[in-house]
Amino acid sequence: MTALMYLTVLVPAWAALGQSAASVERDRTMMKGERQSRSGTGYSIETLTVAGMTIKEYVAPNGTVFAVTWRGTGAPNLQLLLGEYFDEYRNELAAARERTPGIRAPLVLKSSRLVVERGGHSRFLWGRAFLPAALPSGIQTEDIQ
Amino acid sequence: MTCVRGTVVMACWCLLTACGSDNSGNNTPSTPANALTVSIGASSVCTNVNEPCTAVTVCQPGTSTCQIISDLLVDVGSVGLRIFRSVLSTSLSQAVDSQGRALGECVFFADGGTEWGPVQIADVVLGGSPPARVPVHVIDPTFAGQSASQNPCNSTVDSDPQATGFNGIIGLGLFRQDCGPVCANNDNNNLYFACAANSCTSTAVPLSGQVQNPVWLLPVGNNGIVMSLPNVPATGAATASGSLLIGIGTGTNNMPAAGVSVLTTDANGVLTTVYKGKTIGSSIIDSGSNGLFFPDTSIPSCAAPLQAFYCPPNSLNLSATIVGTNGRQIAVPFQVANTQSLVQTGNAAFNNLGGELSVFDWGLPFFLGRTVYIGIEGQSSPLGTGPLFAF
């Protein structure tokens, strides 16, 4: 019993997006970053600084992370940040690149469940992922930066 | 000089000084030594619309064993030379860290494209310039026991030049190295990896060991580049061809024109754009993006599979103002036409291709009909000290 509980604690669902705000701290530990918190109107923002990247996790009043953004030099661990949504993102990305050979654009993946955008250049990559259905009232998608 | 023409690349073994005589970016008697030719729609590999490509010569370090690599995407949004291993017939020198572990790199591009492979040392010849010894990125999904689907990039990485639409990328952007101090100072940068026994760990790499811009290592003309592309009709053009000059104000052919305006960028190469009264940070100028991407919910997007692009019923005359960190503002008029109609022409070069994005990405249409100066960080030219754009 003790062993089982121990396992449960040690092997949480990796993730931020769609998970509780507690997962932010797990992300910070996994990515060896620093953390700051700020409360906004109707939601709060947890900021992680990892190497040259600034990662923001947007937390709804119910404690769920509904959006993550990243910007800076380096690369975020999207598997960690997108959690259970990572496979969907990766499959959609592969499919999008298959669909439009000959036309390349900054990545914009949109479904009713998940939106992911990526862009930038050397020394500056940015991106954002959010759950449209989980946005608290009052926040506009352009507020997620 | 003996050259073997292959299906994908031209392989060329010759003395450096005699190497290169084709019309795709290398030196010919009529071409200035600092000039490369940039072409859109003129290649069986670079088949993407608005995809500017050139050729460079790559040599085994310190030898005259060289190879012309054609069909390289000219990307001022990235830094460094990246070549698919499958088109390399010349063996380069593997870069290692202080513990002798092989260095690899993950590179992420805006379109979601991701490249994995070793960092290797090459002598790179741009046009008729002297060779620059430089760490380059060899694109190879199988490097260090990895695969296209399982690799340190946590992405499906590119593995085929034909499918990707280039033999490689020549990144001639604003910086000396692709990553810079962040990767020199942080082991957890997630770009550079040290690999041993098929296991790769994110690692810090000193500046001199990072993949770098070959231009800044040249003895002359090491302060930037000047890219000039012709304009095209509103329905596009089947091909477009222009020039890429090494150096800014270092010779007779690369002196800045009178009236050129300079926009300095922040340390990460980022500018601000003001569009329809909204100030948009995180703006970039990038020849490797094939359209003008910006936020405007009033413009309808195309139906799938072109949903990333705008499809207004009629061509739109628009304008935005780019603002540099030096406070300089330049208004840039542009057009956005119906992408579906444009691609149906079968043309390859369009000055009015646009799409949706939450920030402003001034892609290839910005470069058509314009001469753009790209000044490298910390390097001086008559336009000032980079990083800067001028046009």
Interface residues (C-beta under 8 A of the other chain):
Chain A: M31 K32 V50 A51 G52 R71 G72 T73 G74 A75 P76 N77 L78 Q79 R90 L93 A94 A96 R97 R99 T100 P101 G102 I103 R104 A105 P106 L107 V108 K110 E117 R118 G119 G120 H121 S122 R123 F124 L125 W126 R128 T141 E142 Q145
Chain B: T47 N48 V49 E51 G77 S78 V79 G80 C106 F108 A110 D111 G112 G113 C153 N154 S155 T156 A163 G165 G171 G173 L174 F175 D178 C179 G180 V182 C183 N186 N188 N189 N190 L191 A267 N268 G269 V270 G281 S282 I284 D286 G288 S289 N290 G291 F293 P295 A304 P305 L306 Q307 A308 F309 V343 G355 E356 L357 S358 V359 D361
